[in-house]
């Protein structure tokens, strides 16, 4: 797929770009915990992962290793000010798989007027809301 085709596909969407400490390990974790699929070729930079893209139930996320002059991971920053929110088909089974892979529970699954939601943290310090909307 050409760069323009990719740009057209994600037009009008926000795509988070995560900095992580150990992108290789993060990609493996996201695959096991969140069912993430790599959707682009990894681009190396200075012996690390300079760019990778995954999809989690259709939601695109970019990530790269931490580079001191370019980006900083939650580990370096001492936390994250951002929470990524992704709608999933079945938050209950999603939650169980993520826990089994090593995610940390920040908020167990609970019912809200808009659906069932949980809040997790990955081993790299990023926080995630996963939600199944009522009626899905």
Secondary structure as UniProt FT lines:
FT   HELIX           3..9
FT   TURN            10..12
FT   STRAND          16..20
FT   HELIX           23..34
FT   STRAND          37..38
FT   STRAND          43..45
FT   TURN            46..47
FT   STRAND          48..56
FT   TURN            57..58
FT   STRAND          59..65
FT   TURN            68..70
FT   HELIX           74..77
FT   STRAND          83..87
FT   HELIX           91..101
FT   STRAND          104..112
FT   TURN            113..114
FT   STRAND          115..121
FT   TURN            123..124
FT   STRAND          127..133
FT   TURN            134..135
//
